[in-house]
């Protein structure tokens, strides 16, 4: 059983930056691909980014490509999401997730087995 705890959310002005962290415990971190998802008020949860177990492969939603960067530190059992040039539309609860399989052919459909409880990001205009 893998436990995931997100941190780093908060209130930021449009154009600003935040870095989210997700600390994993209870499993073999390096064996999981890791992803970030988000859910805005009144909307369904959506894919943001995913990273392979080695960190060699990363994929992003079109809406965040060029602004967000996912990375991982397997020595620290932590995955990060660096968010730059934030927009009010990025306001959401951000969830970290771990998947025991490979990244799917369509990365947005990668199966995730474990989820964190989320951290709120609010971007003011």
C-alpha positions in Angstrom: 0.0 0.0 0.0 1.4 3.4 -1.1 0.6 6.5 0.8 0.9 9.9 -1.0 0.9 13.3 0.6 0.8 16.4 -1.4 2.1 19.8 -0.3 2.9 23.2 -1.7 -0.5 24.5 -2.7 -1.7 28.0 -1.9 -2.8 31.3 -3.2 -0.8 33.0 -6.0 -1.4 35.8 -8.4 -1.8 35.2 -12.1 1.6 35.0 -13.7 3.2 33.6 -10.5 4.7 30.2 -9.7 4.2 27.4 -7.3 6.0 24.1 -6.8 3.9 21.1 -5.6 5.5 18.2 -3.9 4.2 14.7 -3.3 5.9 12.4 -0.8 5.4 8.7 -1.1 5.7 6.0 1.5 4.9 2.4 1.9 6.0 1.1 -1.4 8.9 0.9 -3.9 8.7 4.4 -5.3 11.0 3.8 -8.2 8.7 1.1 -9.5 5.8 3.4 -10.1 5.0 6.0 -12.7 3.7 9.1 -11.1 1.2 11.6 -12.2 -0.5 14.8 -11.3 -4.2 15.4 -11.9 -6.5 18.3 -11.0 -10.1 19.0 -10.3 -11.6 22.5 -10.6 -14.8 23.4 -8.9 -17.8 22.0 -10.7 -15.6 20.0 -13.1 -14.3 16.5 -13.5 -10.8 15.5 -12.6 -8.4 15.9 -15.4 -4.9 14.7 -16.3 -2.1 17.2 -15.9 1.2 15.4 -16.2 2.9 12.0 -15.9 6.4 10.8 -15.4 8.0 7.4 -15.9 9.6 5.5 -13.1 13.1 6.6 -14.3 12.1 10.1 -15.0 13.2 9.7 -18.6 9.7 10.2 -20.1 7.3 12.9 -19.3 3.9 13.9 -20.8 1.7 16.9 -20.3 -1.8 18.1 -20.9 -1.9 20.6 -23.7 -3.3 23.2 -21.3 -0.1 23.1 -19.2 2.6 22.3 -21.7 5.4 24.7 -21.6 4.3 26.1 -18.2 4.4 23.1 -15.9 7.3 20.6 -15.3 7.0 17.3 -13.6 10.1 15.7 -12.1 11.0 13.1 -9.5 13.7 12.3 -7.0 13.7 8.6 -6.4 16.2 8.9 -3.6 13.7 11.1 -1.7 10.6 9.2 -2.8 9.1 12.5 -4.0 7.6 13.8 -7.2 7.3 17.5 -8.0 5.2 19.7 -10.2 6.7 23.1 -11.0 4.0 25.4 -12.1 5.0 28.7 -13.8 2.9 31.4 -15.5 -0.1 30.4 -13.6 -3.5 31.4 -14.8 -6.9 31.7 -13.0 -8.0 28.6 -15.0 -5.3 26.6 -13.2 -7.3 27.0 -9.9 -8.1 23.5 -8.7 -7.3 20.8 -6.2 -4.2 19.0 -7.4 -3.8 15.3 -6.8 -0.7 13.1 -6.9 -1.1 9.6 -8.1 1.0 6.4 -8.5 0.6 3.8 -11.1 2.1 0.3 -11.0 2.1 -0.2 -14.8 3.6 1.5 -17.8 2.5 4.9 -19.1 -0.4 4.3 -21.5 -0.1 4.9 -25.3 -2.4 7.8 -24.6 -0.6 9.1 -21.4 -3.8 10.8 -20.2 -5.3 7.3 -19.8 -2.5 5.9 -17.7 -4.0 3.8 -14.9 -3.3 5.0 -11.4 -3.5 2.7 -8.4 -3.0 5.1 -5.5 -4.1 8.7 -4.9 -3.2 11.5 -2.5 -5.8 13.6 -0.8 -4.9 16.7 -2.8 -3.7 20.2 -2.3 -5.6 23.4 -3.3 -4.1 25.8 -5.7 -5.9 29.1 -6.1 -4.8 31.6 -8.8 -6.2 35.1 -8.5 -6.6 37.4 -11.4 
